[in-house]
Amino acid sequence: MRFPLETAYKSRLMPNVLLAVLGPRTYSQILALVDTGSEETILSYKDATLLQLGVSGMPIIKNIYGIGGEVIGLCEYKKAINIFLKDTEGKSFKIHLDKVYISSSSQGTNITIIGMDFLKENGFSLFYNPIGEAYLEKK
């Protein structure tokens, strides 16, 4: 089963996908970058707010470091959310997440990241050719 990705994000070549996300109170479409350099999947502050996940007041449980050395605090949302991806035939595929990390910062890039944890736990392989084709594959 293949899930197509876009290859361009703004003026950069980065694999990304539009996700449908069902939170406990609301549904929203979220753009997410696939980042194999990130160990964790991280929901941006902006997207968590859009999903009404109540980010303010959540304790920071760990810090990560961005490419420029920027320290970003992560909160842990321990309630389930569901993510839906569309395959090449247009069929929706549901992925259940028991918990998700949320960026505590409303500053910076503010983009949701699909990290290596998501790829490994859900059995996805990433194919990426910056000239035009990219997809996630699940056997």
C-alpha positions as a printed Julia matrix, in Angstrom:
139×3 Matrix{Float64}:
   0.0    0.0    0.0
   1.44   3.37  -1.02
   0.7    6.82   0.36
   1.82   9.64  -1.94
   3.82  12.57  -0.59
   4.52  15.98  -2.02
   8.21  16.72  -2.64
   8.24  20.5   -2.21
   7.58  22.49   0.94
   7.65  26.24   0.37
  10.86  26.74  -1.65
  12.59  23.63  -0.24
  12.63  20.02  -1.37
  11.19  18.16   1.6
   8.73  15.24   1.64
   5.42  16.28   3.15
   1.84  15.09   3.37
  -1.56  16.51   4.24
  -2.98  14.52   7.16
  -6.54  14.36   8.39
  -6.36  14.34  12.19
  -9.21  13.52  14.56
  -8.58  14.83  18.04
 -10.85  14.31  21.05
 -12.9   17.44  20.27
 -12.34  18.33  16.62
 -11.09  17.31  13.19
  -8.55  19.19  11.09
  -6.26  18.83   8.09
  -2.59  19.3    8.95
   0.49  19.56   6.78
   3.34  17.41   8.11
   6.95  17.01   7.01
   8.51  13.55   6.98
  11.83  13.99   8.78
  14.07  10.92   9.08
  16.46  13.01  11.19
  13.82  13.33  13.91
  13.47  10.46  16.37
  10.02  11.63  17.47
   6.82  12.66  15.77
   6.01  16.17  16.97
   2.75  18.02  16.59
   3.37  21.75  16.18
   2.0   24.17  18.75
  -0.14  25.74  16.01
  -1.64  22.39  14.96
  -2.22  21.27  18.56
  -4.07  24.54  19.18
  -6.1   24.01  16.0
  -7.08  20.56  17.33
  -8.0   22.11  20.71
  -5.54  19.94  22.65
  -5.02  22.49  25.44
  -1.27  23.03  25.1
  -0.95  25.96  27.52
  -0.18  24.71  31.0
   1.19  21.34  29.85
   4.52  20.56  31.5
   7.63  20.23  29.34
   8.88  16.66  29.7
  11.99  16.86  27.53
  14.0   19.1   25.24
  15.17  18.5   21.69
  17.63  20.46  19.62
  16.98  21.84  16.15
  19.51  22.1   13.34
  20.65  25.57  14.45
  21.01  24.4   18.06
  17.65  25.89  19.07
  16.23  24.19  22.18
  12.59  23.16  21.83
  10.58  21.93  24.8
   8.19  19.05  24.22
   4.98  18.34  26.07
   3.33  14.93  26.01
  -0.36  14.63  25.13
  -1.47  11.3   26.59
  -4.9   11.0   25.03
  -5.45   9.18  21.77
  -5.73  10.88  18.42
  -6.33   9.31  15.02
  -4.49  10.22  11.85
  -5.79   9.39   8.39
  -3.62   9.06   5.28
  -4.93   8.58   1.73
  -3.36   5.89  -0.41
  -2.78   6.08  -4.16
  -6.34   4.83  -4.77
  -7.86   7.54  -2.59
  -8.77   5.18   0.28
  -8.28   6.4    3.84
  -6.01   4.5    6.2
  -6.38   5.1    9.95
  -3.43   5.25  12.34
  -4.15   5.37  16.06
  -1.68   7.25  18.27
  -1.95   6.64  22.02
   0.22   9.66  22.79
   1.88  12.47  20.86
   4.59  15.01  21.57
   3.67  18.67  21.14
   6.07  21.56  20.68
   5.68  23.96  23.59
   6.8   26.89  21.44
   4.49  28.98  19.3
   7.57  30.55  17.69
   9.71  29.23  14.85
   8.76  27.01  11.95
   5.59  25.66  13.57
   5.27  22.6   11.32
   4.22  19.12  12.4
   6.96  16.5   11.99
   6.5   12.82  11.18
   9.56  11.22  12.79
  11.25   7.85  12.74
   9.09   6.55  15.62
   5.97   6.91  13.46
   7.61   5.2   10.49
   8.96   2.28  12.56
   5.88   1.7   14.73
   3.57   1.65  11.71
   5.81  -0.35   9.37
   6.35   2.4    6.78
   9.23   2.7    4.34
  10.02   6.08   2.82
  10.83   6.5   -0.87
  12.0    9.97  -1.79
  13.29  11.28  -5.1
  13.58  15.07  -4.98
  13.04  15.26  -8.74
   9.4   14.45  -8.26
   8.28  11.19  -6.65
   7.88  10.46  -2.96
   5.7    8.1   -0.97
   5.33   6.08   2.18
   4.93   2.36   1.62
   3.37  -0.18   3.97
   3.64  -3.87   3.2
